[in-house]
Amino acid sequence: MVDLKSATFLKIAFCLFLITVMGIIPMSCNEENTGSKSIPSMSLADFPALDCSTSTQPLSVILASKVLGLPYQWWQDQAVTQVWYVSIDWGKTSLTESQRDLLKSKLNCSTTHGSYMNLLDGKVELIIASRDISRDEQKYADSKNVKLITRPIGKDGFIFIINKNNPVNSLSIKQIQDIYTGRIENWKDVGGNDATINPYVRNANSGSQEKMETMVMQGLTIIGKPGMETGTMAGPFYEIRKDVNGIAYTPFYYYNIMTRGQDYAKAIGIEGVLPNKKSINNGTYPYVSEIFAAIRADTKRDSYAYKLFEFLTQKEARSIVEESGYVPLTSTTNMKTS
C-alpha cells in the first residue's frame, strides 16, 4: 500500500516530468522548422532569373537545387576544357521537358562582366559574381541611372599559377608587380631558370583582370605583350600547360575545385604563404577576395528575387556556400548600394 503522502509526491513528480517533456519537444520542433524555413520555398515559376561568373556557376546551380528541392551533380567537360561544373541531375527529377527548358533559361552563366551588364539591363533579376561591380560597369550603371545592391557572400583567393616544371615556388608582392610592369623579365631574377618570363593576362572587365588591376597592381600599368591575353577562365590553364616559362592568374576556387585533378599547373605562394582554404579564411594569404550577390535596388522587397538575395546574405546560407567549395564568410553585414 502506498500512503497518501507518497501518492501525492509521485503525482507531483509525474506532472513535473510531463511539463519538462512537453517543454522540450516543442523547442526541438521549432528549431528544426526554423532551419527548414531558412531556405526560401518557391515554385519553378516563381524562381528568379539568375546569372553568374564562370567560377560561381557551381554555387548558382547548387543554390537553385536547394531552393527547388532538386538533385544536382558535378560533371567534367572532358571533351574540351577538363573543367568541372554543376548541373541539375535531370534524370532524377520528374520535371517535364518544358519545365526543364524553363529552369535552364533561368540559370544563366554569362561571365562576370556579362552578368553585371544583364542585371543592369534588366535581363536577369539576381547575380552571383566573383567580384563587386567594376569601374566600367559602375559608369554604365550611372549612365542608365540604375543602382545595385551588392553584398559579399563568400571568400576566395586570387592566385598565380605556373607550370609544375618551373622550380619557383613563391614570389613577393613586389616581384609580381615588377613582372607585370616589365621590370623583371627573366625567371633567374626571382630564383628560377635562365629563361624569359611570359606573363599572361585576362581580357578587360573579366573578374580576374579587374582583381589583378585593383588588388595586385594598385594603379601600376600592366605591360601587356602581344599574344599574352586569354579570353576565358580556362585560357590561363591552357597556356600554362604548354608554356613552362609562363605565369598567369585565376581565382583559387577555379584552380582548387573546378580544375581539380589537373597535373600541369601549380599555385605559387605570395610572400611565402601558399593559397589554401585555411590561409584564405584567416587572411594570412595576401590576396583574399570575396564573391558577391547583387540585385537591382529597385527590386520589390516582397519579390522572390529579393527573398533569395536576402537569404544569400544571411548566415543560414553559409552551408550552401561551403557545400559548393567556397570559404563561407563569418559575417555578412557589408551590404552597399552602388
N, C-alpha and C positions, 0 to 999 in steps of 0.2 A: 504493500500500500504506500502510495505517495502522499505525504501530508499536504495540507493546503499551502503552506509557505513554499514548499518545494515546487508545487504545481505552478504557483504564481511566478516563481523565478524562471521556470522553464518556458512559460508563456511569454514572459518579457524577453528572454534570450532569443526565442524563435522570431519574435516580432522585429527585434533589432537585426537579426540575420536577414530577414526579408527586406527590410529597409536598406541594408547595405547592398544586397544583391540588386535590388531594383534601382539603386543609385548608380551602381557600376555599369549595368547593362546599357542604359540609355547613353551614358558617356561614350562607351565604346562604339556604339552605332553612330552617334553624332560625329565622332572623329572620322569614321570610315566614310560617312556620307559627305563630310566636308572635303575629304580627299577626292572623292569621285566627282564632286561638283566643281573642283578646281579647274578641270579641263572643260572648256565650253562645249556644250552639246548643240549641234546644229545639223540640219539636213544637207544633203548634197546640193540642193537648190539654193540654200542659204549660205553655203560656204563661199567665202570671198575669192576673187581672182588674185592669185599670188604671183610674185616674180622674185628672182633671186640671182645672186652671183653664182658662178660655176662652183666655187668652193663651198657655198652654203646650200647647194642642191640637196645633199642628203638630209640636212636638218629640215628643209622646207617640206620634203615628202614625208619624213617621219612625223612631223607636226600634223600634216593632213591625215595620216593614217590614225593617229591618236584621237584626233577630233572626230573623225568619221567612223571610227571603230573598224578600220580595215587593216588587214595584214600587209606588211611590207617586206621587201627582200633586197639584199645587196647583190649587185651583178657587175661583172667586169667587161668592159669593152675590149675584148680580146682581139678583135679584127683590126682595130686602128690604134688607139692610144694606150691600151692596157690600164686605163683608169677605172676605178671603182665608183659606181653611182648607186643610188637607191631608187627603187620603183615600187609602186603598189603591186602586191602579189596577186595579179588579176585572176589567175587560175583558182585561187582560194576564196574568191568573192562571189556573191550572187548578183553582181551588177549586170545590167543589160548592156548591149553594145552602145546604145545611145547614152546611158549613164556613164560608161567608161569614157566616151568621147567628151562628155560634159566635164568630167573631172580632169581629163588631160588638158582641156582648154583653160582650166583654172590653175594648173600647175606649170607656170612658165619659168624658163630659165634663160634670160636674155643677157647675161653677164652683168657685172656691177653697174657699169655706166648705162647699159640698156635698161636695166630695171629701174634706175632712178629716173631716166627720161620717160619711161612708160608711166611711172607713178605721177610725175609732174604733168604729163599729158592726159591723165585720167583714164588710161587704158587698163590699169590694174588698180587694186584697192589697198594692197599691203605688200611690202617687200622685206626680204631678209637679205642683207647685203654684207659684204666682207669689210666695209668701211662706212664712215659717215659721208654725207653729201660732199662732193668735191667742189673746188673753187669754180670751175666752169659750170657745173650743174647748179650751183647757187646763183650764178649770174643769169642762167636761163630761167630759174625759178623767179628771180626778181623781175625779169622782163615780162613774165606771164602773171605777175602779182599772185603767185601761189606760194603758200607756206607749208612746210612739212614739220611734223613732229618726229624726231628721231631719238632712239634710246638704245644704249648698249645692252646686249643680252648674253654675251659670252666673250671669252678671251681667246686670242690666237697669238701666234708669234710670227714675226716677219723674218725669214731666214735666207741664208745664202747657201747655194749648192754648187759643188764642183764634182768633177769626175772622180770616182773612187780611187783611180790610179794616181791622182795628184797627191803628193806627200803632205801638203799643207793641211793642218787640222784646225787652225784658229787664226783670226785676223782681228786687229784692233779697229775701233770705230774710225780712227783717222786713216788707217790703211785702206779701209773700204772706200772712204771718201776720196782718197788720193787715186785709187784705181779708177774710179768713175769720173774723176776730173782730168785724168790723163797724166797725173804727176808721177804715178808708178805704172810702168808698162811691162815690167819683167817679173816673173814669179820668183826669181832668185833674190829680189829685193825684199821679199816677205818670207824668206825661208824655204822657197820651193826650188824647182828646177830652173835651169837657164833657158827660159822659153817666154815668148811674148804672151801676155795676158789677153784673152779675148772676153771683154766684158759685155754680156748680153743684157738688153733692156726690154721692157714691155711697151706695148702701144699706149699712147696718150689716153688718159682718163680711165684706164683699166684700174682695178683695185690695187694691184701690185705696184703700178707705176706711180699712182698718187701717194701711196705709202712711202715709196722709195724717195720721192722728191721732198715730201714734207717731214717724214720721220727720220730718214737717214741723212739725206743731203742737206736738209735745213737751209735751203736757199742757194746752195752751191750749184753751179751749172754742170750738168752731165754732158760729157763729150761723147756723143754717140758716133760709133763707127759704122760705115756702110755695111749692110747685111747683118747687123747685130740686133735688130729689133724682132721680137717674136709677138705674134698677134693673138695667141691663145694661151690658156693656162698650161696646156701640155707642151707648148713650144720650148720653154726653157729646158725641160727634161729631154726633149728630142735633141736639142743642140748639145747638151752636156753629155749625153750618151755617146756621141761620136767625136767630141772635142775634149781631149784630155787637158787642154790649156784654157778651157772656158770657165766662166763664173757667171751665175745667174741668181735670181731671187724669186721667192714664192712664199705663199702662206705655209706655216708649219702644218696646219691641218691638211692641206692638199698633199704635202710630202708624206706625212705620217699616216694618214687614213686613206686618201684617195689614190695614192700611188704605192701603197703598201705592197711589199713583195718585190719591187724592182731592185736590181742588184748592180746598178751602174753609177748612181749618183749618191753623194753623201752630204749631209748637212755639216757645216763647219761651225765652230764656236765663235763667239764675239767676245773679245776681252777675256778669252779663256773659258767662257761659260757656254756649254752646249745647249741647244734648244731642246727641251722636253716638257712634258706637262708640269713637272714639279717646278722647273726654273721659270716657266711662264706664269704659273699660278702664284709663286712667291715673289715674282718681279726681279729675280736675280739676272735673268736673261735681259739684255739691254733693249731689245726691240719687241715689246709686248703691245699688241694692238687689240682692238675689240671688233666684234661683229655687231651689226645694228639691225633693229626693226624700225621701219619708217612707214608713216602714214600721212596722208594729207591732213592739214589742220582743219579743213572744212568738212571732214568726215563726221557724220552724225554720231553722237555718243551712244545712241541706242542701236547702232548698226552692228551686224555680226563681224564686220571687218574691225571695228574699233574694239569689240569684246575680245577678239582674238589678239589684237595688238596689246591690250591691257594684260591679257593672260601671259603673253610672252615676256612682259616686263615685270612679272611678279615672281616671287621665289618658288612658287609651285611649278613653274616651267623649267626650273634648273635641271630636273631629272631628264627631261626630253633633250635639253641641250647637251647634257653629259652622255646620254644614250647615243647621240649622233657622233660623239667623239670629240666634241669641243670641251674646253675647260669652262665650267659654269662660273658666273660671277658670284661673289659673296654678297654683293649689294647691287640693286638695280634702281638707284634713285636719280641718276644723271640724265633726266629727260630734258630735251631742249626743243624749241621751236625755231626753225630756220627758214 
